[in-house]
Amino acid sequence: MAGGDPRVAGGRLTIDLDALVANYRLLAEHSTPAEAAAVVKADAYGLGTAPVVRALTAAGCRRFFVALPEEGLAVRQAAPAAEIYVFNGLFSPEAAAFYREGRLLPVLNSQADLSIWEAHGWDDGEEPRPCALHVETGMNRLGLTAERTRILAQENALTGALTPRLVISHLACADTADHPMNRQQLKSFQVLSALFPESESSLANSAGIFLGGGFLCDMTRPGIALYGGAPVGGVANPMHAVVTAEARIAQLRQVRAGQTVSYGATPVTRDTLVAVAATGYADGYHRAASGAGVPLRRSLAEGAAGFIAGQRVPVIGRVTMDLTLFDVTALGPDTLKVGDFIELFGDNMPIDEVASAAGTIAYELLTALGRRYHRHYLYSGAPA
């Protein structure tokens, strides 16, 4: 379950699966009377498919969503009895073999998907070619048009060629509760999903769960909130932090006023104690998190900060591929030593705050986590 050797790794990730489970249970409670599934695409948002899926399965989750068939096969290994849906549909007739091998359920997004699955889909002995249907309600990313959905409903009622277990769509603005797009999409979705009365329906993502009411449908699909990200902007985050990312101090150095640091020669205006941390954009700590005064940050007043010895410490200069500099002057040279860890995000540095400082979102920080971190999982249940 661990990544790099902890004795020499430049950083470590502590992944709290108990917090993950607590988040799932909170989201399941808010989803009632709907059932809460779990979105575990992109290696469970960078945290590891197998341990995450096993912990969620033990917590009662029985349905999972991924983006690609190979991700679905990884989920199948961790959850043999689960129902697994693949968002991105079918790229070719050859893709159907992956679905058959893993008993995966494609989300059909286009006429091409429909045709491939009708010709090459698997049967489970009772249902012909089980699947999900994605209907377009305003996102204009994937999904069957309203016209094509109506035609399919009429055709399939006669032929029974497909067994749509689920009809889904995706909210574009759910994190802004009063956005008019939410109600527009819900209305469109209710009309289209009603064309398949035997199928369950699913519309709400993490943020959509907190819209409540009709948005919950039969199944919700939480993603980022499972992993500790804030589901709704502008309010206190009700989720537990799941990931703590830390970087080891490789060197402490005194930089005199008038000298410069890192690429681009960011000037230092006072005598500064700098902690050189062994992390950078190769590890998913974005270059855009570079400190104040860096030319690429002129649109924002400050860069990111870390946390060590009970205090926030700002990034200074440019984040580089393998190293990031932190201004630790306030702590003094006797407080820190080489080998100590600076928290990049976690309990003391909320991931959404760090992401905002880098001009991005928590999703990107998590899914960009590099392979060089030592990974440690905390879990009070059976071994993950």
N, C-alpha and C positions, 0 to 999 in steps of 0.2 A: 504493500500500500504506500510505501514511501517512494520519493523520487530520488534525487541525488544523494550521495553520501553526506550525512549531516555534519561530518567532521570537516568537510571542505566546501560544501555548497555555499554559494554567496548569499542565498536567501532561503527562507522557509515559509511554507504555507501551512497554517493550522486550520483544518476544515472540521467544523463542529457539526457532526451529523445529528446530534441531539437537537441542536438549534434548527437544523433543516426540518426535522420531524415536527418540532413545535410549530414552525411556520406552516407546514402542510396542514396540520390539524387546525390551526387558526383559519387558514384559507378554506378548508373544508367546512368549518363551522359557518363562515360568512357565505358560503355557497349554498347552504341548505335552503330549499329542499333538493337542489341539484347535487350531482356527484362531482367531486373534484378529481380531475385527472392530473397529470404532471407533464410539463414540457421539459425534456431532457436532451434536446438537440445540442450540437456543438460540445460533445463530451460532457454533458450535464453542465453547460455554461462554464466549462473549463475546470470543473471540480472532480471529474472522474465518473464515467458512466456506471461502472460496476458498483462501487460503494454507495453512490447516491441512489441508484435504483433499488439495491437490496434494502437500504434503510427505509425508503419510501414504501416498498412492498410490505415490509414488516409492520409499517404504520397503517396499512390498509389500502394503499393505492393499488388499483388494479388496471389502470389504463394509462398509457404513456404516448407521447407525441415526439417524433424526431423529424429532422429535415430530409434525411437521405436513407436509402435502404441499408447501407453498411452500418449506419448508426443504429438502425432497427435491429440488425443481427447482434450487435453488442448488447442491446437491451434484452433481447431474447435469451442470451446466455445467462444474464443475471436474474431474469424473471421468466422462467419457462411457461408459466400459466397466464401471463399478462396479455392484454389486448393492446396491440402496438400499431399506431397510425403513422404514416409517412407523409409529411406535408407536401413535398415538392413534386409528387406525382410520378409519372412514367416517362422516361426519356426515349425509350425504344422498346420494341417487343422483347428484346433480350433481357430487359430489366425485370420482366415478370418472373424469371427464374429465381431472383433474389427474394421476391415476395413469397413465392411458393416455399422456398427453403426455410425461411424464417417465420412462416405463417403471418406475414406482415400485411397490413391493410393499407392500400394506397388511398390517398386523398386525391380524387379525380378533379382536375382543374380546367380541363379543356376538352374539345371534341376529340383531339388526338388521344388524350388519356382514355376517354370513354371507349374509343374504337379498339385501342390496344387491350384494355382490360376485358372487354367483351370477347375478344378473340383468344386471349392468352391467360386470363385470370384463373386462379385456383378455386376449387369448390371444397367446402368443408364436409361434404356428405349430406348436409341438410340444406345449405344455402348456396345458390350459384353465385360465384364471383362476389364475395362480400367486399365492401369498400365504404369510403366516405365521399361525400360530394361537397365541394367548396363552391359556394355561390357568391358572386360579386355584388357587394352592396355599397361600394363607394371608395374602397381602398385602391382599386385599379392596379392590382399587383398580380394576383392569381385569382382564378375563379371563373365559373360558368356565367355567362351573361344571363339576365333575366329571361330573355327570349329562349335561349338554349335550354335553360332550366325547365321552362314550361313544356317545351317539346319533349325533353327527356322524360318528364313525369308522365306524359300521355303515352309515349312509346313504351316505357318500361312497365306501365300498368298492364299493357297488352302482352308483351313478350316475357317479362320476368327475367330478362337477360342478366340484370345486375341485382344485387341485394344491398341497397344503401342502408347500412346500419346507422349512419350518422350524417346529418347535414350541418355544415359549418360555414361561418364567415368570420371576418376579422375586423375588429374595431380600430379605426384610425386615430381617434382622439380621446380615448377613454380616460387618459390621465388628466384631462381637463373636464371635470364633471359637468359643467354647464355648457359645453360646446354643442351647438345645434346638430353637428354631424352625428352625435351619438343617437339621438332620437330618430334621425333620418335613417340611419343604418338599421336600427332595431325594427322600425316599421317595415322597411324593405325585406329584412330577413324573415320577419314573421309571415309575410305574404308568401315568400318563396319556400320556406321550410314547411309550410302547411300543405304544399303540393305533395309531400311525402309523409302521409299520416302515420305510416308504420315505422318511420325512422326517428331516432332521437335527434335533438338539436343542440348546437353549441356555438356560442357567440363570445362569451366573456373571457378575456385574458386576465392577467393579474389586476390591472386597473379596473377592468370591467366588472370584476367581482364586487368591487366597492360601489358600483352604481346600483347594484341590487335589483330587486323587482324582476321585471320581464327580461332583463339582460342575462339572468342566470340560466334560463332555459333548462335543459336536462343535464347538461354537463358543462363544467367550467374548465379552463385550460391555463392554470397559473404557470408562470415561468419565472421572471426575474424576482418576484416576491418570495418564492421558495428559497432563493439563495441570499436573501437579506436586503435586496434592493428595495427602494421606496416605490410602492405601487402607484401612489398618487402624489403629484407635486404640490408644494405649498402647505402641507400638513405634516404633523409628526409621523415619522415612520413607525408603524406598529410591528414591523418584522424584527426578528432577532438577527444580529450579525452572525453569519455563517463562516466567513472566511477572514482570517487575519494574515496579511502578507507582510513579511519583515525582510529587511536587507541587512547584511552584516557590514560593520564598519571595517574597511580595509586599511584605512590610514587616517590619522588626525594630523592636521598641519596648520601652522600659523601663517596667515596671509596678511601682509602689511597694507595699510591704507595707501592707495595709489597703485597697487598691483592689480592684476586681472586674474580671472579664473575661467577655465573651460574653453571650448571652442567659441570663437567670436570675441574672445577677450572681454568678458563682462567686467567692468571696473568695480573695485571694492573701495568704499568710501571711508571705512574705518578699519582698525586692526580687527581681524576676524579669525575665529577658530572654526576650521572647516572639517567636517566629517565626510570622508570620501566613502560612499556606500557602494557595495558590489551589486548594483542592480542598474538596469537601464532599459532602453526601448526594446532590446532583444529579449527582455524578460517580461515585457508588457507594461513597463512603467513608461508612459508615453513621453516622447520628446516635447509634446505640447504642454507638459507639466513644468517646463523649465521656469526658472525663477524670475522675479520682477527685474526689469531693466534689460531683459533679453529682447533683441529686436523683434523676434517672432511673437512676442507677447504684448506688443504695443496696444492691442485692442482690449487687453484686460490688465487690471492694476497689479495683480499678484499671480504667482504661480502656486504650485502645490506646497504642502508641508508634510513633515513626518512627525512622529511622536516618540520621545525617549526620555527616560528618567523623569516622568511626570510632566513633561513640557513639550509643546509644539515647537518644531524647528523648521524654518522655511528652506525650500530648495533655493540654491544660489547658482546662477549661471545655467548653462545649457545641460539638459539631460543628454547623456551620450549612450552609445550602444550597451556598454557594460558597467558604467559608473555614473553615479549621481552625487552631487555635492549638496550638503546641508550645512546651514549656518548654525553652529552649536555654541556660539560665543557666550550666550547667557548661562550655559551650564558649567563652563570652565573646564580646563584640561584635566583636573583631578577627579571629575565625575565620570568620565567616559574612558574607555580603552578599546584598542583594536579587538575585534571579535564580538563586541556588543551589537545588539540588533536594534535597528530603527523601524518602528511600525510605519508601513506605507499606507495601509488601510486596515480597518478592523473595528474593535470596540471603541477605541479612542479617536480614530480618524474615520468617520462614516464614509462608506464607499461612494455614496452619491455626492458628498461634498468634494472628495478627491477628484471624482470624475468631472464635476463641474469646473474645478480649478484647471483641469486639462482641456476644457472645452468639449467634453464628450459625455457619455452616459455610462452608468454602472455596467450595462451589458458588455460594452467594449473592453472595459478593464478586466472583467472576469474571463471573457472568451479569448483575450490576448495573453493570458498568463503563460509564461514560457516554461520549458521543460527543465530548466536548470535549478528550480527551487526544490529543496527537500520538502516532501509532502508528508504531513502527519495528520491522521484522522482521529478525532475524538468521538467515541460512541459507547453508550452504556448498554446497548443491545448486543445481539449476537455479532461475532466478527464480521465486519463489512468487507 
